[in-house]
Amino acid sequence: MIDAFLNGGPFMMLLLILLGIIIFISVKNINKPYNTNSIVLLGIFSALVGISATYIGIDSAFSSVSDISKISPQILINGLKTSLITSITGGIIMLVSTGLWYFFIRRYNLLAV
């Protein structure tokens, strides 16, 4: 499992830093409201980072298709699979941050109707 995270590249490290910031803000929200809306904004940003990293990975994989005689199909498929790790991780972080945001909004009754 850790191998999959390390294969995600520098964008994966950015996603893990964003997850750490979301957890930090959530811990500060336990006692009193603290930047509650930034939780969901960081989650959306993590999804965008994941999609951007996937695009960059797939673009670099398809740019090497012109030299397909030098690359085996297994290497190309493994590259595509690795590029999707960041997209899935960004989506999971977005779902978790949205759930945390909703919990704190309902807990402190911050939702203005």
TITI-623594 format. One record per residue: x, y, z of N, C-alpha, C in turn; residue in three letters. Coordinates in Angstrom, 1 decimal. Atoms other than C-alpha are relative to their C-alpha. Layout:
N
(seba (X, Y, Z), (X, Y, Z), (X, Y, Z), "ALA")
...
//
This chain:
113
(seba (0.8, -1.2, 0.0), (0.0, 0.0, 0.0), (0.9, 1.2, 0.0), "MET")
(seba (-0.9, -1.2, 0.0), (2.8, 2.4, 0.8), (0.7, 0.2, -1.3), "ILE")
(seba (-0.6, -0.1, 1.3), (4.4, 1.5, -2.5), (-0.9, 0.8, -1.0), "ASP")
(seba (0.9, -0.7, 0.9), (1.3, 2.8, -4.3), (0.0, 1.5, 0.3), "ALA")
(seba (-0.1, -1.4, -0.3), (1.5, 6.1, -2.5), (1.4, 0.6, -0.5), "PHE")
(seba (-1.3, -0.5, 0.5), (5.2, 6.5, -3.3), (0.1, 0.0, -1.5), "LEU")
(seba (0.0, 0.0, 1.5), (4.5, 5.7, -7.0), (-0.8, 1.2, -0.5), "ASN")
(seba (0.8, -1.2, 0.4), (2.2, 8.7, -7.1), (0.8, 1.2, -0.4), "GLY")
(seba (-0.9, -1.1, 0.4), (5.1, 11.0, -7.4), (-0.2, 1.2, 0.9), "GLY")
(seba (0.0, -1.2, -0.8), (5.4, 14.6, -6.1), (-1.4, 0.5, 0.2), "PRO")
(seba (1.4, -0.4, -0.2), (1.7, 15.2, -6.6), (-0.7, -0.7, 1.2), "PHE")
(seba (0.5, 0.8, -1.1), (1.0, 12.4, -4.1), (0.4, 0.6, 1.3), "MET")
(seba (-0.5, -0.6, -1.2), (3.1, 14.1, -1.5), (-0.8, 1.3, 0.3), "MET")
(seba (0.9, -1.1, -0.2), (1.1, 17.3, -2.1), (-1.3, -0.4, 0.6), "LEU")
(seba (1.3, 0.4, -0.5), (-2.1, 15.4, -1.5), (0.1, -0.5, 1.4), "LEU")
(seba (-0.2, 0.4, -1.4), (-0.7, 13.9, 1.7), (0.1, 1.2, 0.9), "LEU")
(seba (-0.1, -1.2, -0.8), (0.2, 17.4, 2.9), (-1.3, 0.7, 0.1), "ILE")
(seba (1.3, -0.5, -0.1), (-3.3, 18.6, 2.1), (-0.9, -0.8, 1.0), "LEU")
(seba (0.7, 0.8, -0.9), (-4.7, 15.7, 4.0), (0.4, 0.3, 1.4), "LEU")
(seba (-0.5, -0.4, -1.3), (-2.5, 16.6, 7.0), (-0.6, 1.4, 0.4), "GLY")
(seba (0.6, -1.3, -0.4), (-3.8, 20.2, 6.9), (-1.5, -0.1, 0.3), "ILE")
(seba (1.4, 0.2, -0.3), (-7.4, 19.0, 6.7), (-0.2, -0.6, 1.4), "ILE")
(seba (0.1, 0.6, -1.3), (-6.8, 16.8, 9.7), (0.3, 1.0, 1.1), "ILE")
(seba (-0.4, -1.1, -1.0), (-5.1, 19.7, 11.6), (-1.2, 0.9, 0.3), "PHE")
(seba (1.2, -0.9, -0.1), (-8.1, 22.0, 10.9), (-1.1, -0.7, 0.7), "ILE")
(seba (1.1, 0.7, -0.6), (-10.5, 19.3, 11.9), (0.2, -0.2, 1.5), "SER")
(seba (-0.3, 0.1, -1.4), (-8.8, 18.7, 15.2), (-0.2, 1.3, 0.8), "VAL")
(seba (0.3, -1.3, -0.6), (-8.9, 22.4, 15.9), (-1.5, 0.4, 0.1), "LYS")
(seba (1.4, -0.3, 0.1), (-12.6, 22.4, 15.1), (-0.7, -0.8, 1.1), "ASN")
(seba (0.7, 0.8, -1.0), (-13.4, 19.9, 17.9), (-0.5, 0.8, 1.1), "ILE")
(seba (0.5, -0.8, -1.2), (-13.6, 22.5, 20.7), (-0.9, 1.2, -0.4), "ASN")
(seba (0.8, -1.2, 0.4), (-14.9, 25.6, 18.8), (0.2, 0.1, -1.5), "LYS")
(seba (-0.1, -0.2, 1.5), (-15.4, 26.6, 15.1), (1.3, 0.7, -0.4), "PRO")
(seba (-1.3, -0.6, 0.5), (-12.1, 27.3, 13.3), (0.1, -0.3, -1.5), "TYR")
(seba (-0.2, 0.1, 1.5), (-12.0, 27.9, 9.5), (-0.7, -1.2, -0.5), "ASN")
(seba (0.7, 1.2, 0.4), (-14.7, 25.3, 8.9), (-0.1, -0.1, -1.5), "THR")
(seba (0.2, 0.0, 1.5), (-15.2, 26.3, 5.2), (1.3, -0.4, -0.7), "ASN")
(seba (-1.3, 0.3, 0.6), (-11.5, 25.8, 4.5), (0.2, -1.5, -0.1), "SER")
(seba (-0.1, 1.4, 0.1), (-11.9, 22.1, 5.1), (-0.5, -0.5, -1.3), "ILE")
(seba (0.6, 0.5, 1.2), (-14.2, 21.6, 2.1), (0.8, 0.6, -1.2), "VAL")
(seba (-0.8, -0.6, 1.0), (-12.1, 24.0, 0.0), (1.3, -0.7, -0.3), "LEU")
(seba (-1.2, 0.8, 0.2), (-8.9, 22.1, 0.6), (-0.3, -1.4, -0.6), "LEU")
(seba (0.4, 1.3, 0.6), (-10.8, 18.9, -0.2), (-0.2, 0.1, -1.5), "GLY")
(seba (0.2, -0.2, 1.4), (-11.9, 20.3, -3.6), (1.3, 0.2, -0.7), "ILE")
(seba (-1.4, -0.2, 0.6), (-8.3, 21.5, -4.2), (0.7, -1.3, -0.2), "PHE")
(seba (-0.6, 1.3, 0.1), (-7.1, 18.0, -3.5), (-0.5, -0.8, -1.2), "SER")
(seba (0.6, 0.7, 1.2), (-9.5, 16.6, -6.1), (0.6, 0.5, -1.3), "ALA")
(seba (-0.5, -0.6, 1.2), (-8.3, 19.1, -8.7), (1.5, -0.4, -0.2), "LEU")
(seba (-1.4, 0.5, 0.1), (-4.6, 18.2, -7.9), (0.1, -1.4, -0.5), "VAL")
(seba (0.0, 1.3, 0.4), (-5.4, 14.6, -8.3), (-0.4, -0.2, -1.5), "GLY")
(seba (0.4, 0.1, 1.4), (-7.1, 15.1, -11.7), (1.1, 0.6, -0.9), "ILE")
(seba (-1.1, -0.6, 0.8), (-4.3, 17.4, -12.9), (1.2, -1.0, -0.1), "SER")
(seba (-1.1, 1.0, 0.0), (-1.7, 14.8, -11.9), (-0.3, -1.2, -0.9), "ALA")
(seba (0.4, 1.1, 0.9), (-3.6, 12.1, -13.7), (0.2, 0.4, -1.5), "THR")
(seba (-0.1, -0.5, 1.3), (-3.7, 14.3, -16.8), (1.5, 0.0, -0.4), "TYR")
(seba (-1.5, -0.1, 0.3), (0.1, 14.9, -16.7), (0.5, -1.4, -0.2), "ILE")
(seba (-0.5, 1.4, 0.1), (0.8, 11.2, -16.1), (-0.5, -0.7, -1.3), "GLY")
(seba (0.5, 0.7, 1.2), (-1.5, 10.0, -19.0), (0.6, 0.7, -1.2), "ILE")
(seba (-0.6, -0.7, 1.1), (-0.1, 12.7, -21.3), (1.4, -0.4, -0.3), "ASP")
(seba (-1.3, 0.4, 0.2), (3.4, 11.7, -20.7), (0.1, -1.5, -0.4), "SER")
(seba (0.0, 1.4, 0.5), (2.5, 8.0, -21.2), (-0.4, -0.1, -1.4), "ALA")
(seba (0.4, 0.0, 1.4), (0.8, 8.7, -24.5), (1.0, 0.7, -0.9), "PHE")
(seba (-1.0, -0.6, 0.8), (3.6, 10.9, -25.7), (1.1, -1.0, -0.3), "SER")
(seba (-1.0, 1.0, 0.2), (5.9, 7.9, -25.4), (-0.5, -1.1, -0.9), "SER")
(seba (0.5, 1.0, 0.8), (3.6, 5.8, -27.6), (0.6, 0.0, -1.4), "VAL")
(seba (-0.7, -0.1, 1.3), (5.4, 7.1, -30.7), (1.2, -0.9, -0.1), "SER")
(seba (-1.2, 0.9, -0.1), (8.4, 5.1, -29.5), (-0.4, -1.4, 0.5), "ASP")
(seba (0.5, 1.2, -0.5), (6.3, 2.0, -28.9), (0.9, -1.2, -0.2), "ILE")
(seba (-0.9, 1.1, 0.2), (8.9, -0.3, -30.3), (1.0, -0.2, 1.1), "SER")
(seba (-1.0, 0.1, -1.1), (11.1, 0.5, -27.3), (-0.7, -0.3, 1.3), "LYS")
(seba (0.7, 0.1, -1.3), (8.3, 0.2, -24.7), (-0.9, -1.2, -0.1), "ILE")
(seba (0.9, 1.2, 0.0), (6.5, -3.0, -23.8), (-1.4, 0.5, 0.5), "SER")
(seba (1.3, -0.4, -0.4), (2.7, -2.7, -23.3), (-0.2, -0.1, 1.5), "PRO")
(seba (0.1, 0.1, -1.4), (3.1, -3.8, -19.7), (0.5, 1.2, 0.7), "GLN")
(seba (-0.6, -1.2, -0.6), (5.2, -0.8, -18.9), (-1.0, 1.2, -0.2), "ILE")
(seba (1.0, -1.1, 0.2), (2.6, 1.5, -20.5), (-1.2, -0.1, 0.9), "LEU")
(seba (1.2, 0.2, -0.9), (-0.3, -0.1, -18.6), (0.3, 0.3, 1.4), "ILE")
(seba (-0.4, -0.3, -1.4), (1.6, 0.1, -15.3), (0.1, 1.5, 0.2), "ASN")
(seba (0.0, -1.4, -0.1), (2.2, 3.8, -16.0), (-1.3, 0.7, 0.1), "GLY")
(seba (1.3, -0.5, 0.0), (-1.4, 4.4, -16.7), (-0.7, -0.3, 1.4), "LEU")
(seba (0.6, 0.3, -1.3), (-2.4, 2.6, -13.5), (0.6, 0.8, 1.1), "LYS")
(seba (-0.6, -0.9, -1.0), (0.1, 4.6, -11.5), (-0.5, 1.4, 0.0), "THR")
(seba (0.5, -1.4, 0.2), (-1.2, 7.9, -12.9), (-1.4, 0.1, 0.6), "SER")
(seba (1.3, -0.1, -0.6), (-4.7, 7.0, -11.6), (0.0, 0.0, 1.5), "LEU")
(seba (0.0, 0.1, -1.5), (-3.6, 6.6, -8.0), (-0.2, 1.4, 0.6), "ILE")
(seba (0.2, -1.3, -0.5), (-3.5, 10.4, -7.5), (-1.4, 0.5, -0.2), "THR")
(seba (1.4, -0.4, 0.2), (-6.9, 10.9, -8.9), (-1.0, -0.7, 1.0), "SER")
(seba (0.9, 0.7, -1.0), (-8.5, 8.2, -6.7), (0.3, 0.6, 1.4), "ILE")
(seba (-0.4, -0.6, -1.4), (-6.6, 9.6, -3.6), (-0.6, 1.4, 0.1), "THR")
(seba (0.7, -1.4, -0.1), (-7.8, 13.2, -4.4), (-1.5, -0.1, 0.2), "GLY")
(seba (1.5, 0.1, -0.2), (-11.4, 12.0, -4.7), (-0.3, -0.5, 1.4), "GLY")
(seba (0.3, 0.5, -1.4), (-11.2, 10.1, -1.4), (0.2, 1.1, 1.0), "ILE")
(seba (-0.2, -1.1, -1.0), (-9.7, 13.1, 0.4), (-1.1, 1.0, -0.1), "ILE")
(seba (1.1, -0.9, 0.2), (-12.5, 15.3, -1.1), (-1.2, -0.6, 0.7), "MET")
(seba (1.2, 0.5, -0.7), (-15.2, 12.9, 0.2), (0.2, 0.1, 1.5), "LEU")
(seba (-0.2, -0.1, -1.5), (-13.6, 12.8, 3.7), (-0.1, 1.4, 0.5), "VAL")
(seba (0.0, -1.5, -0.4), (-13.2, 16.6, 3.8), (-1.4, 0.5, 0.0), "SER")
(seba (1.4, -0.5, 0.1), (-16.8, 17.1, 2.7), (-0.8, -0.6, 1.2), "THR")
(seba (0.6, 0.6, -1.2), (-18.0, 14.7, 5.4), (0.3, 0.7, 1.3), "GLY")
(seba (-0.4, -0.8, -1.2), (-16.0, 16.5, 8.1), (-0.6, 1.4, 0.0), "LEU")
(seba (0.6, -1.4, 0.0), (-17.2, 19.9, 6.9), (-1.4, -0.1, 0.3), "TRP")
(seba (1.4, 0.1, -0.3), (-20.8, 18.8, 7.0), (-0.2, -0.3, 1.5), "TYR")
(seba (0.1, 0.3, -1.4), (-20.3, 17.3, 10.5), (0.2, 1.3, 0.8), "PHE")
(seba (-0.3, -1.2, -0.8), (-18.8, 20.6, 11.9), (-1.0, 1.1, -0.3), "PHE")
(seba (1.1, -1.0, 0.3), (-21.4, 22.8, 10.1), (-1.2, -0.4, 0.8), "ILE")
(seba (1.2, 0.4, -0.8), (-24.2, 20.8, 11.7), (0.2, 0.0, 1.5), "ARG")
(seba (-0.3, -0.1, -1.5), (-22.4, 20.6, 15.1), (-0.1, 1.4, 0.5), "ARG")
(seba (0.0, -1.4, -0.5), (-22.0, 24.3, 15.4), (-1.1, 0.8, -0.6), "TYR")
(seba (1.1, -0.7, 0.6), (-25.1, 25.2, 13.5), (0.4, 1.2, -0.8), "ASN")
(seba (-0.5, -1.1, 0.7), (-23.2, 27.4, 11.1), (-0.6, 0.1, -1.4), "LEU")
(seba (0.7, -0.1, 1.3), (-25.4, 26.7, 8.1), (-1.1, 1.0, 0.0), "LEU")
(seba (1.0, -1.1, 0.1), (-27.2, 29.9, 7.2), (-1.0, -0.4, -1.1), "ALA")
(seba (1.0, 0.4, 0.9), (-30.5, 29.0, 5.5), (-0.7, 1.3, -0.5), "VAL")
//
